[in-house]
Amino acid sequence: MTYRVIKASNMWSTEKLRKQTEEIINREKENGWAIVSVAFGLNVWHIPTVFITIAKEL
């Protein structure tokens, strides 16, 4: 099993970050990756950030 963590952030809009997250999840699922977890938070500069963990059987 191979794992990847995808990080994305958007300093101007949490709504844009949510849409970006959906696009990433849909794209990775189409490529055969399974979504393990999705975690939203803030980085040290209080910028909304998402971490998406994906896995694929090789």
N, C-alpha and C positions, 0 to 999 in steps of 0.2 A: 504494500500500500504506500503510495506517495502522497504527501501532504504539501499544501501551499497555503500561505497566508497573504491575502491581498489587503492592502491598506489604501484607503481613499479619504479625502477630506475636502471640505468646502467652507471657506471662512465667511462666506456671505449669506448662505441660505441652508437651513436644515432640510427644507423641502427639496432643493436641488440635490442635496446629498442622499436623501431617501430615494429619489428617482434614479440617481447614478448607481446606487446600491442595487436596485431592482434590475437595471440593465446589466450590471456585472454578473449577478446571480443567474439571470436568464442566459447570458452568453456562455458562462462556464458550464451550466447544465447541458446546453446544446452540444458542447464539446466533450461531454461524457464525464464531467466531474460531479461528484456528490457534494452537497453543501453540508458541512459538519456543524458550523456555528457562525452566527453573525452577532457582533457586539458593537454597540454605539457608545461613544464616550467623548471626552474632551482631552486635547493634548495640553501640554504645559502652558501654551498661550491661549487656552480656552477656545480653540478652534474645534468645531464638531468633526469627529473622525469615526470611521467605521473600520473594523477588522473582520474580514470574511475568511474563514478557514474552509478549505476545500480538500477533497481526497479523491484519488483515482487508483483503481486496481491496475497494476501493470502486468 
